[in-house]
Amino acid sequence: MLLQHFKNVDLALVPAKSFMHIIHIASELAPIAKAGGLADVVYGLCQETLKLKYTTGVILPKYDCIDYKQLSDLKVEQKDIWILAGSNRYNNTIWSANLGKVKIFLIESDHPERLYNRGVIYGCSDDIDRFIYFSCVAMQFLLQLEKQPDILHLHDWHTSLIALLCQKNNCKLKSVLTIHNLAHQGTCSISTLFKLGKDLLKDLDFSDSLNLLETGIIYADCVAIVSPNYQKEIQTPEGGCGLDGVLREYQKKLVSILNGIDQDYWNPTKDPYLKRNYPINELESVLKAKLENKYYLQKHLFLTQENVPLISCITRLVPQKGPDLIEYGMIRTLELGGQFVLRGSVSKSNNHIEEQFASLQEKYRNDNRIAILLINDEKLAHLIFAASDLFIIPSLFEPCGLTQMIAMRYGTIPIARMTGGLVDTVFDIDTSNKPFEKRNGFTFAFADQQGVNWALERAITCYKNHKKWQQIIKAGLNYDSSWKKSTKQYLCIYEELLTLKT
């Protein structure tokens, strides 16, 4: 059965073939163009494949909001990439640069709508148009290359159209599509496609509407899901967001690969944004350093400097993340004698949530037990992870989740709702069937106030039980959140696809 045997492969024996060339096509890449976890995943996977001596590159739109200071050797790679959009032809330029050892290709368009010069990655009313156009230009660029890559790795709906474009243009490239979040699918009309990339689309037999993510599922050679539990959930009517039927139909090419985190970037031993660094293999040093970081964060945020349970949440404030449960968690934490820090980023499409937390921010402005920060401050996030005792993730759904892994890496205990990848990574100290030494957090099943309260009360009570508390921290520190295993699973897929190449 296609792509199934890799589960039995000894991952340590996967060869590093330096001649294999992998190109990721994505809408985000950390740290230069980041809106969410997708950016971190693409970067982490690239870093790990580079360590294994694979040639790795990324194609991105040339956003005006890219952090160009982090790129080196920025130059024009190719001009005159023409796209027929409706009755007009538009020129595009491909720039190349280096992000460390990762080769980057940036697509700049002469389209009059200034598709990638909006000051944002997402949030525009024509996002679907923007990424269809990007996919068409990326495909045209690939078709014109003298030597094409071996593997195309596509990410979410933004680039899943490329799997179809490969087939319609007789391109022999093998494609892997990773679904990071099934809730976002990119539904548009066929007329939109023809308006944006007419010359690349041939003999389409779809109806009037087209779901870009569904198209990727159908046409990609392999579809990777970012956690085993999420793969199960999305094949049900409750979790499938309308695509459960097509996922069950193509389940033979589905494979679950749990995300990892970049442990060089998220590393308390050398993290430049901490007050005090600490080695993760010395529990006593971890505890002392975390307390020092806690006092420093409290002073920085004008909180009372005292050793009480400090609970944090770093998240996008969108419906998926359970904003009402985050608000309840804040209030209940204060009632239980703790402090709470929220660093929440907001988007234009969720004005009501922004208003909800702006109101809370004003309400608690003079309360020195709580800090509500409606900003996207990456440096501060590092300090919050290191200073906190507990980290809450009350998501309504969570394909994989990275923040629980980052928290554990910094010796901070997660409180997580049992959904998606949180089930695969957070194991309750009291209820899990995992060995005791692997139980690394507190969990709750239902996305309601009772669930949050049950987990919070147990966590804050446990805070006073030093032996049990330290055991949970130790289990989190020992959890392997690296990209090593997951990358080798992807490499097994790449290798198998290449053996099928015709």
Steps between C-alpha positions, in 0.01 A plus 500: 500500500642839396689685774402256774816294535708792629346450844706183532826653376789543741523877482863497606583319176348756265786608271585865447510543124653838440384496138133509601363851452193599704305820439239621748234735365330684782330820606717544813853436619640576844653726601473732199128467414302355787133513589465166681636154559519412130801731470681320781425158353637585155815651650558213745457235231738685268763529772488130577520387137798730451674335797450167320670644187190533282477798266206703628329818382182700554284702260310790660319812385722808520296671770588856587482399868780240477782561746763554232773572757520126568564413134836502325599514134162633382504525120289458190501135395276510197293759314220464251280241667177588321151400615182536294230622740171555324574703188819650644855371534704598803872471552654356815853502636661226705744615767736268683655538844637296787345460843795343674556189290145492361468614138203734458319595181270802521230571241448867419209588275427798276129436545323837545322380815835494685419149621788466749552864595224530757704508820352162604522133408128426543184691574422650159161454335672351194730255681380212283582695184842593638600141572355355179713750311802413713450129430476563125819708492684241714392228256613704200835558666543127567411413141770733372777365721776314321518247782182446693494393866418143593224573752250781538377540857179705509343651810128555564245641254719793401719281278299179458390607149854420386428127531233545230720729291773235493264247347332740258839611366654152473754580768652183643575651841376303800307702754436472873225715648504565874167601652571727794141609561204349318269782606655730239436367150494775237168466319460697178333493160647347188482844339741626769751236395481591134523869585826444687682225313326421173803371312584235761151353538395255234191285451358557846186299558399642838164655582455872556682502837835362601641419842877549476588279796274223373672530162835450671374192684384348171806583288797490741696175509496494878302694761665545839294587808682671786405260780362145528195602703414782260512252212230298676291806584488645149364178352184543707201727423564685828863586422515483122382856423304363206797307357470181703354317201785581263755425774349157554493444124873578472603362838757267339722798431449663841780475754535666839829665593514688828658844478810590696659826608835655417697419813785731406263796490297393804791425729506634858871419522591778259179695438607868476161629618512353850614670816679180598580200283495144631594146394195278463674192640548648849165530676628708790653752259178507300293584808735775619527659156127486441438683826747771404335533158160514670600791723652678201183457291282613791706814537494561124119466487436688829370189677553435868836326542408191696539127458139406423387281209551697180280375215548623146343474158670593172261467211319646205166630628275319254191280563706179465706587808199526733509871592210470745683219680819710508299779665354256751847359569624851582222572745520157667879526534465824694234343721737212575781736605709493184613751240422495128684629193340501156693589187232484235524606137182616329393517137273731305255217434422453871408850615255374763775295669737796490230714663440229762862499611549875463213536746665252738828683461333823614312327783820352650729789413581574865500140622858392576410131473425497127654624176305498171725580204331525161822496303714262299832526683722199427775604742257537786351159419834335579513664841139408576567133420803501733333694784166321516409206720203389291392557141134467402371384159117470509462456122171390348712310248877485451652313202834461675595797714853619560467715811454201731832360372676834539362537853629157603838580346522793743383301803149644491211259554218499240129501581337374180164398366501153355469566130717445192873490560460601864383142559825372347732725701350585842438219748307569819680437827188352661307329219740398224579135436857598410780395739517744791837637391348610165201687642576861423193716556135552587220435253123533472261344251218746443532855371304662780557688825466185710782336307730801534420532869566131569845517341588838655407397852704182476798687355506773764455245778788299356718813496527462878602132475867549413583137428210441264543843339866440428423159352262658248760764405759226457269299274444807284870573474561139392231508230659475154353789303782517245451471126730197471245218493238695306750611236614145442137397457463766231823381340366146485200636311719700262717194433199280430344753265825521305507124455156536338616780272440431132 
